[in-house]
Amino acid sequence: MNARVIEVMPDAEGVARRALAAWREHAREAVAGRGEFRVLLSGGSTPRRLFQLLSGADVRESLPWRETQLFWGDERCVPPDHADSNYRMTRETLLDAVGAAIGGVHRLEAERSDPDAAARDYQAVVARAFDVDADGPPPRFDLVLLGMGADAHTASLFPGTRALGETRRWFVANDVPQLATRRLTATYPLLDAARSVMFLVAGADKAPALSRVLAIAGDPSAAPARGVAPAGTLEWVVDRAAAAGIPADCPYSRRDHAG
């Protein structure tokens, strides 16, 4: 199944609540069908509200946390308690409330002195969790959460960077010259193996990038979110402000939600 859908929500809160509904659905299906729910988490500010909703007492008690395994799709090369750490944001908004109940939390150790080794080791961590060969084809995450920057980057796949050309490794250290930094990131092979990928996008500043990403034709090296093409479903959950950038000839199914 490779459905391509855009869900247009009234605002950022609607984006988070649609994501929550999708999380519930994917969790039920995964546990019923495979006994575990494996999620690759997004960093940045976009998923913050989703994590807050997931940590609410009424929600967290209804989800199969014991069967849930959490991983990260990218990380800044900072310690886990740093203000810029994706892990720290997730811990503060979700793990502190739910962590003890979660079946597995697999942190991406991007603060290590050798980022390339950290990426290789994280690939091995993922392989063990899925019980697959770390040198073989990538495993299929049940759900991959992604955001998108105003420059159309996703995860830490930035325009013009070397990681965009990676065809074998699941995680790499990626130099990002435009930010004068280095980050660890999942690559297209891993993202594209997913059963479901869900982009969460909110804000008028994202509309121009969304226009380039969802256009009929374009260059993924200039708009990396465009290069994500999973074998499973692809869902864009966007607010109305960002949706202003959706091209009129976009081939995806579109659903506009009132509110």
RODOLO-828438 format. One record per residue (C-alpha): residue number from 1; residue in three letters; x, y, z. Coordinates in Angstrom, 3 decimals. Layout:
BEGIN
REC   k   r     east    north       up
REC NUM ALA        X        Y        Z
...
REM end
This chain:
BEGIN
REC   k   r     east    north       up
REC   1 MET    0.000    0.000    0.000
REC   2 ASN    1.574    3.308   -1.073
REC   3 ALA   -1.155    5.902   -0.567
REC   4 ARG   -0.078    9.554   -0.724
REC   5 VAL   -2.349   11.849    1.279
REC   6 ILE   -2.342   15.461    2.495
REC   7 GLU   -4.430   16.249    5.571
REC   8 VAL   -5.003   20.003    5.923
REC   9 MET   -5.828   20.947    9.501
REC  10 PRO   -7.058   24.338   10.752
REC  11 ASP   -3.964   25.081   12.845
REC  12 ALA   -0.911   23.623   14.573
REC  13 GLU   -3.056   22.137   17.338
REC  14 GLY   -5.063   20.302   14.700
REC  15 VAL   -1.835   18.974   13.191
REC  16 ALA   -0.796   17.547   16.567
REC  17 ARG   -4.202   15.984   17.203
REC  18 ARG   -4.311   14.380   13.762
REC  19 ALA   -0.843   12.978   14.450
REC  20 LEU   -2.088   11.598   17.772
REC  21 ALA   -4.963    9.814   16.046
REC  22 ALA   -2.553    8.339   13.500
REC  23 TRP   -0.173    7.222   16.286
REC  24 ARG   -3.045    5.371   17.982
REC  25 GLU   -4.041    3.685   14.742
REC  26 HIS   -0.540    2.604   13.779
REC  27 ALA    0.169    1.360   17.310
REC  28 ARG   -2.920   -0.844   17.353
REC  29 GLU   -2.198   -2.274   13.923
REC  30 ALA    1.476   -2.920   14.655
REC  31 VAL    0.925   -4.652   17.990
REC  32 ALA   -1.954   -6.735   16.632
REC  33 GLY    0.003   -7.759   13.548
REC  34 ARG    3.620   -7.951   14.731
REC  35 GLY    3.610   -7.727   18.508
REC  36 GLU    5.589   -4.458   18.662
REC  37 PHE    5.231   -0.851   17.587
REC  38 ARG    8.496    0.663   16.380
REC  39 VAL    8.648    4.417   15.819
REC  40 LEU   11.377    6.659   14.413
REC  41 LEU   10.922   10.042   16.076
REC  42 SER   11.427   13.492   14.630
REC  43 GLY   13.336   16.192   16.429
REC  44 GLY   12.913   19.936   16.269
REC  45 SER    9.920   21.891   17.498
REC  46 THR    7.178   20.427   15.293
REC  47 PRO    6.431   17.215   17.260
REC  48 ARG    6.556   18.894   20.683
REC  49 ARG    2.776   19.273   20.995
REC  50 LEU    2.202   15.684   19.825
REC  51 PHE    4.527   14.431   22.562
REC  52 GLN    2.676   16.522   25.116
REC  53 LEU   -0.607   14.994   24.021
REC  54 LEU    0.857   11.484   24.171
REC  55 SER    2.042   12.097   27.736
REC  56 GLY   -1.383   13.180   28.985
REC  57 ALA   -2.782   10.789   31.582
REC  58 ASP   -5.944   10.006   29.615
REC  59 VAL   -3.961    9.214   26.459
REC  60 ARG   -0.908    7.440   27.808
REC  61 GLU   -2.983    4.890   29.690
REC  62 SER   -4.729    3.858   26.477
REC  63 LEU   -1.615    3.120   24.415
REC  64 PRO    0.529   -0.055   24.252
REC  65 TRP    3.712    1.446   25.691
REC  66 ARG    5.176   -1.876   26.804
REC  67 GLU    5.162   -2.977   23.166
REC  68 THR    6.538    0.338   21.902
REC  69 GLN   10.135    0.894   20.818
REC  70 LEU   11.310    4.478   20.266
REC  71 PHE   14.238    5.540   18.075
REC  72 TRP   15.461    8.874   16.705
REC  73 GLY   15.764    9.884   13.062
REC  74 ASP   18.396   12.547   13.673
REC  75 GLU   20.296   14.325   16.388
REC  76 ARG   22.498   17.345   16.862
REC  77 CYS   26.043   16.627   18.043
REC  78 VAL   25.413   17.839   21.579
REC  79 PRO   25.060   16.117   24.985
REC  80 PRO   21.607   14.716   25.817
REC  81 ASP   20.961   17.452   28.394
REC  82 HIS   21.813   20.277   25.965
REC  83 ALA   19.047   22.740   25.066
REC  84 ASP   19.429   21.824   21.369
REC  85 SER   19.177   18.057   21.922
REC  86 ASN   16.278   16.295   20.223
REC  87 TYR   16.455   13.657   22.929
REC  88 ARG   16.128   16.268   25.655
REC  89 MET   13.016   17.729   24.032
REC  90 THR   11.446   14.266   23.854
REC  91 ARG   12.427   13.462   27.415
REC  92 GLU   10.921   16.655   28.784
REC  93 THR    7.670   16.377   26.823
REC  94 LEU    7.115   12.607   26.760
REC  95 LEU    9.645   10.324   28.405
REC  96 ASP    9.539   11.879   31.872
REC  97 ALA    5.830   11.061   31.989
REC  98 VAL    5.755    7.748   30.131
REC  99 GLY    9.357    6.499   30.075
REC 100 ALA    9.107    3.782   32.706
REC 101 ALA    6.289    2.121   30.769
REC 102 ILE    7.982    2.166   27.346
REC 103 GLY    9.331   -1.134   26.102
REC 104 GLY   12.482    0.398   24.641
REC 105 VAL   14.064    3.849   24.319
REC 106 HIS   17.079    3.856   22.004
REC 107 ARG   18.929    7.165   22.180
REC 108 LEU   21.111    8.307   19.300
REC 109 GLU   24.446    9.152   20.965
REC 110 ALA   25.451   12.063   18.770
REC 111 GLU   27.591   13.689   21.468
REC 112 ARG   30.362   11.120   20.994
REC 113 SER   33.761   12.309   19.781
REC 114 ASP   33.516   10.171   16.625
REC 115 PRO   30.149   10.854   14.946
REC 116 ASP   30.837    8.357   12.155
REC 117 ALA   31.303    5.579   14.706
REC 118 ALA   28.187    6.734   16.542
REC 119 ALA   26.178    6.430   13.323
REC 120 ARG   27.540    2.942   12.642
REC 121 ASP   26.803    1.864   16.191
REC 122 TYR   23.264    3.192   16.040
REC 123 GLN   22.677    1.198   12.885
REC 124 ALA   23.718   -1.863   14.872
REC 125 VAL   21.337   -0.878   17.695
REC 126 VAL   18.450   -0.677   15.235
REC 127 ALA   19.433   -3.956   13.614
REC 128 ARG   19.439   -5.767   16.964
REC 129 ALA   16.046   -4.339   17.882
REC 130 PHE   14.590   -5.631   14.619
REC 131 ASP   16.660   -8.835   14.675
REC 132 VAL   18.086   -8.190   11.196
REC 133 ASP   21.572   -8.020    9.681
REC 134 ALA   23.144   -4.597   10.239
REC 135 ASP   24.831   -4.911    6.834
REC 136 GLY   21.666   -5.916    5.020
REC 137 PRO   18.586   -4.073    3.786
REC 138 PRO   17.050   -1.622    6.262
REC 139 PRO   14.173   -2.766    8.489
REC 140 ARG   10.631   -1.419    8.225
REC 141 PHE    9.627    1.020   10.929
REC 142 ASP    5.905    1.006   11.644
REC 143 LEU    5.854    4.791   11.762
REC 144 VAL    8.413    7.432   10.842
REC 145 LEU    7.699   10.977   12.046
REC 146 LEU    9.310   13.785   10.070
REC 147 GLY    9.245   17.547   10.091
REC 148 MET   10.324   19.943    7.385
REC 149 GLY   12.371   23.121    7.628
REC 150 ALA   11.787   26.334    5.720
REC 151 ASP   14.699   25.234    3.490
REC 152 ALA   12.848   21.946    2.754
REC 153 HIS   15.250   19.810    4.795
REC 154 THR   13.941   16.848    6.749
REC 155 ALA   15.606   14.853    9.532
REC 156 SER   19.168   16.220    9.092
REC 157 LEU   19.105   15.781    5.338
REC 158 PHE   19.910   19.329    4.260
REC 159 PRO   20.051   20.711    0.707
REC 160 GLY   23.248   19.867   -1.099
REC 161 THR   24.714   17.694    1.661
REC 162 ARG   26.534   14.414    1.191
REC 163 ALA   23.998   12.271    3.050
REC 164 LEU   21.468   12.791    0.255
REC 165 GLY   23.498   10.470   -1.945
REC 166 GLU   23.804    7.645    0.576
REC 167 THR   22.322    4.428   -0.828
REC 168 ARG   23.458    1.755    1.635
REC 169 ARG   23.918    2.999    5.210
REC 170 TRP   20.860    3.643    7.378
REC 171 PHE   22.496    6.353    9.513
REC 172 VAL   25.383    8.682    8.743
REC 173 ALA   27.176   11.706   10.152
REC 174 ASN   26.291   14.562    7.827
REC 175 ASP   28.261   17.796    7.450
REC 176 VAL   25.904   20.779    7.153
REC 177 PRO   28.056   23.687    5.893
REC 178 GLN   25.160   26.150    5.819
REC 179 LEU   24.862   25.738    9.598
REC 180 ALA   28.593   25.216   10.179
REC 181 THR   27.838   21.995   12.020
REC 182 ARG   27.616   18.228   11.806
REC 183 ARG   24.609   16.082   12.627
REC 184 LEU   23.659   12.427   12.716
REC 185 THR   20.775   11.470   10.481
REC 186 ALA   18.753    8.626    9.068
REC 187 THR   19.122    8.278    5.308
REC 188 TYR   16.677    7.775    2.466
REC 189 PRO   17.115    3.968    2.397
REC 190 LEU   15.855    3.676    5.975
REC 191 LEU   13.102    6.267    5.626
REC 192 ASP   11.870    4.724    2.392
REC 193 ALA   11.621    1.243    3.920
REC 194 ALA    8.968    2.430    6.397
REC 195 ARG    5.447    1.096    6.532
REC 196 SER    4.243    4.643    7.063
REC 197 VAL    5.878    8.081    6.984
REC 198 MET    4.071   11.095    8.415
REC 199 PHE    5.289   14.666    7.910
REC 200 LEU    4.089   17.276   10.395
REC 201 VAL    4.301   20.825    9.037
REC 202 ALA    2.912   24.054   10.463
REC 203 GLY    3.432   27.748    9.791
REC 204 ALA    3.285   30.162    6.888
REC 205 ASP    7.086   30.144    6.677
REC 206 LYS    6.886   26.526    5.468
REC 207 ALA    4.556   27.276    2.539
REC 208 PRO    7.273   28.079   -0.044
REC 209 ALA    9.190   24.912    0.817
REC 210 LEU    6.020   22.821    0.651
REC 211 SER    5.378   24.214   -2.816
REC 212 ARG    8.766   22.928   -3.993
REC 213 VAL    8.497   19.577   -2.237
REC 214 LEU    5.030   18.714   -3.557
REC 215 ALA    5.508   20.036   -7.089
REC 216 ILE    5.125   17.610   -9.979
REC 217 ALA    8.836   17.929  -10.783
REC 218 GLY   11.825   19.085   -8.798
REC 219 ASP   15.294   18.311   -7.498
REC 220 PRO   15.518   16.510   -4.120
REC 221 SER   19.056   17.814   -3.640
REC 222 ALA   17.554   21.308   -3.357
REC 223 ALA   14.461   20.178   -1.416
REC 224 PRO   15.411   17.005    0.498
REC 225 ALA   11.928   16.328    1.905
REC 226 ARG   10.951   15.686   -1.702
REC 227 GLY   13.272   12.677   -1.805
REC 228 VAL   11.340   10.698    0.834
REC 229 ALA    9.379    8.050   -1.072
REC 230 PRO    8.412    5.214    1.282
REC 231 ALA    7.309    1.786    0.166
REC 232 GLY    4.333    2.234    2.501
REC 233 THR    2.027    5.178    3.054
REC 234 LEU    3.072    8.813    2.982
REC 235 GLU    0.925   11.320    4.866
REC 236 TRP    1.477   15.061    5.044
REC 237 VAL   -0.332   16.673    7.980
REC 238 VAL   -0.163   20.431    7.528
REC 239 ASP   -1.937   23.492    8.899
REC 240 ARG   -3.769   25.958    6.655
REC 241 ALA   -0.931   28.461    6.755
REC 242 ALA    1.557   25.933    5.365
REC 243 ALA   -1.059   24.515    2.974
REC 244 ALA   -1.035   27.799    1.060
REC 245 GLY    2.058   26.380   -0.631
REC 246 ILE    0.450   23.185   -1.953
REC 247 PRO    0.627   23.335   -5.763
REC 248 ALA   -2.655   23.203   -7.661
REC 249 ASP   -1.377   20.237   -9.667
REC 250 CYS   -0.126   18.248   -6.654
REC 251 PRO   -0.922   14.591   -7.396
REC 252 TYR   -1.630   13.595   -3.757
REC 253 SER   -5.119   13.136   -2.360
REC 254 ARG   -6.111   16.150   -0.245
REC 255 ARG   -8.539   16.320    2.650
REC 256 ASP   -9.418   19.661    4.238
REC 257 HIS  -10.648   19.530    7.836
REC 258 ALA  -12.988   22.121    9.298
REC 259 GLY  -12.362   23.856   12.566
REM end
